Amino acid sequence: MNKRIALLLLVAIMPMTSFAVIDDDFDFDNFAIEDSVDANITTDSHSINPGAMPVPVANFDIAGIMLGMPFEDVVTLFADGGLYAPRTNNAIVYTIAPEWRYNLDYECQQQKIFVPDQLEQCIRTLAKNRGLMYASEYHLVRASTGETIDVYFTSNETNNLVWKIEYNNDVDELVGDSEKYESQRENKILSFWSGVLEKYGAPNSGSDKWLTSNNAYDPMMTAYYGALELVDNGRYANDAAKNVSDARMNFPAKAYAF
């Protein structure tokens, strides 16, 4: 079985109550597991240009990837080849939301597990078995051009769906400081921007943004020199809030009696 998806297939949602750790020799070293970090969501105020209409950004795609797509569907999209392929190393990055990690850390320590390596194994085993370890990132490359696509997913709490897609190419790079290189750069940018306008239409906020509405938590896309960011901040914020709420409700506190 493909190791990149084996972990996902082994996940089984289980009740969040405390129980003794079952020995698990699953080799986590085969997978990239990183702590969840602040996604640095940009919720600066943006507004639709006067006279412009809202744009259905939720219908946009980057190389066929759309906001709200399940992780499995994105993996399947590139399973049989195509323009993009998973990068060679750590194409999928797995994560445990910090609130759940704190719960599991406490639960493992209540079982007298304190040695750092054993404690981490305990946390990861419980997270895997309970569906709390999820595919948070999927990284794709196009070998012939150097283009990259980085896809970010919500947790299993909200069905592991795409909330952000980042596309990058080399059109803004300068390989020298002479006039010809600057001219080449400008032509690359022009070609890229023409392709963007052809696919998505004209921006409706400033000169580089496509907005669903004036609400920063609705889907939006931003274009840069050689980059696109398609994001649904509302989907991410909802996922983060649900993880905080559910982790608090399921904290494995001792059965205090007073």
C-alpha positions as CSV (number, residue, x, y, z in Angstrom):
1,M,0.0,0.0,0.0
2,N,1.2,3.5,-0.7
3,K,2.7,4.8,2.5
4,R,1.5,8.3,1.7
5,I,-2.1,7.3,2.3
6,A,-1.6,4.3,4.6
7,L,-1.9,6.4,7.7
8,L,-5.2,7.9,6.6
9,L,-6.7,4.5,5.9
10,L,-5.6,3.2,9.3
11,V,-7.4,6.0,11.2
12,A,-10.6,5.0,13.0
13,I,-12.7,7.4,15.0
14,M,-13.0,6.2,18.6
15,P,-14.7,7.6,21.7
16,M,-12.7,10.2,23.5
17,T,-12.8,8.6,27.0
18,S,-9.6,7.5,28.7
19,F,-8.3,4.0,28.4
20,A,-5.0,2.2,28.7
21,V,-2.6,2.6,25.8
22,I,-2.5,-0.5,23.6
23,D,0.9,-1.4,22.4
24,D,1.3,-0.1,18.8
25,D,4.4,-0.7,16.7
26,F,3.2,1.5,13.9
27,D,6.3,3.2,12.4
28,F,5.6,6.9,12.5
29,D,9.0,7.6,11.0
30,N,7.6,6.8,7.6
31,F,5.4,9.9,7.8
32,A,6.0,13.6,8.2
33,I,4.2,14.7,11.4
34,E,4.4,18.3,12.4
35,D,2.9,20.3,15.2
36,S,0.0,22.5,14.2
37,V,1.1,26.1,13.8
38,D,-0.7,29.4,13.7
39,A,-2.1,29.5,10.1
40,N,-1.6,33.3,10.2
41,I,-5.0,34.0,8.7
42,T,-5.2,37.3,7.0
43,T,-8.6,38.8,7.7
44,D,-7.8,42.4,6.8
45,S,-10.8,44.3,5.5
46,H,-11.3,44.2,1.7
47,S,-14.1,45.6,-0.3
48,I,-15.6,45.0,-3.7
49,N,-14.7,47.8,-6.2
50,P,-17.5,50.3,-6.8
51,G,-19.7,49.0,-9.6
52,A,-18.2,45.5,-9.5
53,M,-20.2,42.4,-8.8
54,P,-19.4,39.6,-6.3
55,V,-17.5,36.7,-7.7
56,P,-18.3,33.0,-7.0
57,V,-14.8,32.3,-5.7
58,A,-16.0,29.0,-4.2
59,N,-16.2,27.7,-7.8
60,F,-12.6,28.6,-8.6
61,D,-10.0,25.9,-9.0
62,I,-6.2,25.7,-9.2
63,A,-5.2,22.7,-11.4
64,G,-8.5,21.1,-10.6
65,I,-8.3,21.6,-6.8
66,M,-11.2,23.5,-5.2
67,L,-11.9,24.8,-1.8
68,G,-13.9,22.3,0.2
69,M,-12.6,19.2,-1.6
70,P,-12.0,16.2,0.7
71,F,-8.3,15.1,1.1
72,E,-9.0,11.8,-0.5
73,D,-10.4,13.4,-3.6
74,V,-7.3,15.7,-4.0
75,V,-5.0,12.7,-3.7
76,T,-7.0,10.7,-6.2
77,L,-6.9,13.7,-8.6
78,F,-3.2,13.2,-9.1
79,A,-2.9,9.5,-8.4
80,D,-2.6,8.5,-12.1
81,G,-0.2,11.2,-13.3
82,G,-0.9,14.5,-15.0
83,L,0.7,17.9,-14.9
84,Y,1.5,17.7,-11.2
85,A,2.8,15.0,-9.0
86,P,3.3,14.7,-5.2
87,R,6.8,16.0,-4.3
88,T,9.4,13.3,-3.6
89,N,9.8,13.8,0.2
90,N,6.9,14.3,2.6
91,A,4.3,15.1,0.1
92,I,1.7,14.6,2.9
93,V,2.2,16.3,6.2
94,Y,0.2,15.1,9.2
95,T,-0.8,17.1,12.2
96,I,-2.4,16.9,15.6
97,A,-4.3,20.0,16.7
98,P,-2.6,21.5,19.7
99,E,-5.7,21.3,21.9
100,W,-6.0,17.6,21.3
101,R,-2.3,17.1,21.8
102,Y,-2.5,18.7,25.2
103,N,-5.4,16.3,26.1
104,L,-3.5,13.3,24.9
105,D,-0.3,14.4,26.7
106,Y,-2.2,14.6,30.0
107,E,-3.8,11.2,29.4
108,C,-0.5,9.5,28.7
109,Q,1.1,11.1,31.7
110,Q,-1.8,9.8,33.9
111,Q,-0.6,6.3,32.8
112,K,2.9,7.1,34.1
113,I,4.5,7.6,30.7
114,F,7.0,10.4,31.1
115,V,10.1,9.5,29.0
116,P,9.9,11.9,26.0
117,D,10.1,9.3,23.2
118,Q,7.6,7.0,24.9
119,L,5.3,10.0,25.6
120,E,5.4,11.1,22.0
121,Q,4.7,7.5,20.8
122,C,1.8,7.3,23.2
123,I,0.3,10.7,22.0
124,R,0.7,9.7,18.3
125,T,-0.8,6.3,18.8
126,L,-3.9,7.6,20.6
127,A,-4.2,10.4,18.0
128,K,-4.0,7.9,15.1
129,N,-6.5,5.5,16.6
130,R,-9.0,8.2,17.4
131,G,-8.8,10.1,14.1
132,L,-7.1,13.1,15.7
133,M,-4.0,12.9,13.5
134,Y,-5.0,14.2,10.1
135,A,-3.5,15.1,6.7
136,S,-3.0,18.9,7.0
137,E,-0.9,19.5,3.9
138,Y,-0.4,18.0,0.5
139,H,2.5,19.3,-1.7
140,L,2.6,19.0,-5.5
141,V,5.3,19.9,-8.1
142,R,5.4,20.1,-11.8
143,A,8.9,18.9,-12.7
144,S,9.0,20.4,-16.2
145,T,8.4,24.0,-15.0
146,G,9.2,24.1,-11.3
147,E,5.6,25.1,-10.5
148,T,4.4,24.1,-7.0
149,I,1.0,23.8,-5.4
150,D,0.6,23.5,-1.6
151,V,-2.8,22.4,-0.4
152,Y,-4.0,22.9,3.2
153,F,-6.8,20.9,4.9
154,T,-9.0,21.3,8.0
155,S,-8.9,18.5,10.6
156,N,-11.1,15.4,10.7
157,E,-13.4,17.4,13.1
158,T,-14.7,19.1,9.9
159,N,-14.1,16.3,7.4
160,N,-10.6,17.1,6.3
161,L,-11.5,19.6,3.6
162,V,-9.4,22.0,1.6
163,W,-9.3,25.5,3.1
164,K,-6.3,27.0,1.3
165,I,-4.4,26.4,-2.0
166,E,-1.1,28.2,-2.8
167,Y,0.3,28.2,-6.3
168,N,3.8,29.4,-7.2
169,N,5.9,29.7,-10.3
170,D,9.2,31.4,-11.3
171,V,7.9,34.4,-13.3
172,D,9.1,36.9,-10.8
173,E,12.6,35.5,-10.7
174,L,15.6,37.4,-12.2
175,V,18.5,35.3,-13.4
176,G,20.7,38.4,-14.0
177,D,20.8,42.1,-13.7
178,S,21.1,43.2,-17.3
179,E,18.2,44.8,-19.3
180,K,17.5,41.6,-21.2
181,Y,16.7,39.7,-18.0
182,E,14.4,42.4,-16.7
183,S,12.6,42.3,-20.1
184,Q,12.3,38.5,-19.9
185,R,10.8,38.8,-16.4
186,E,8.3,41.4,-17.5
187,N,7.2,39.2,-20.4
188,K,6.8,36.2,-18.1
189,I,4.7,38.2,-15.7
190,L,2.5,39.5,-18.6
191,S,2.0,36.0,-19.9
192,F,1.1,34.7,-16.4
193,W,-1.3,37.6,-15.7
194,S,-3.0,37.1,-19.1
195,G,-3.6,33.5,-18.3
196,V,-5.0,34.4,-14.9
197,L,-7.5,36.9,-16.4
198,E,-8.5,34.4,-19.0
199,K,-9.3,31.8,-16.5
200,Y,-10.8,33.8,-13.6
201,G,-11.9,37.1,-15.2
202,A,-11.0,40.5,-13.9
203,P,-10.5,41.1,-10.1
204,N,-13.3,42.8,-8.3
205,S,-11.3,44.1,-5.4
206,G,-8.4,46.5,-6.1
207,S,-6.4,45.1,-9.0
208,D,-5.4,41.7,-7.5
209,K,-8.3,40.2,-5.5
210,W,-11.4,38.2,-6.3
211,L,-14.0,38.5,-3.5
212,T,-17.2,36.5,-2.8
213,S,-18.3,39.4,-0.6
214,N,-16.9,42.1,1.7
215,N,-16.7,39.5,4.5
216,A,-13.1,38.5,4.9
217,Y,-14.2,35.0,6.1
218,D,-15.8,34.2,2.7
219,P,-13.7,32.5,-0.1
220,M,-11.3,34.9,-1.8
221,M,-8.4,34.7,-4.1
222,T,-5.3,37.0,-4.4
223,A,-2.8,37.1,-7.3
224,Y,0.8,38.0,-6.8
225,Y,3.7,38.1,-9.3
226,G,4.0,34.4,-10.0
227,A,1.6,33.2,-7.3
228,L,-2.0,32.6,-6.4
229,E,-3.7,32.1,-3.1
230,L,-7.2,30.7,-2.9
231,V,-8.5,30.7,0.6
232,D,-11.5,30.2,2.8
233,N,-10.7,31.7,6.1
234,G,-14.2,31.0,7.4
235,R,-13.7,27.3,6.9
236,Y,-10.4,27.3,8.8
237,A,-11.7,29.5,11.6
238,N,-14.7,27.1,12.1
239,D,-12.4,24.1,12.2
240,A,-10.1,25.7,14.7
241,A,-13.0,26.7,17.0
242,K,-14.5,23.2,16.8
243,N,-11.2,21.6,17.8
244,V,-10.9,24.0,20.8
245,S,-14.5,23.4,21.9
246,D,-14.5,19.6,21.5
247,A,-11.1,19.1,23.1
248,R,-12.3,21.0,26.2
249,M,-15.4,18.9,26.4
250,N,-13.4,15.7,26.1
251,F,-10.5,16.5,28.4
252,P,-9.7,13.3,30.3
253,A,-10.0,14.8,33.8
254,K,-9.8,12.6,36.8
255,A,-13.0,11.5,38.5
256,Y,-12.8,14.0,41.4
257,A,-15.1,13.4,44.4
258,F,-16.0,16.1,46.8
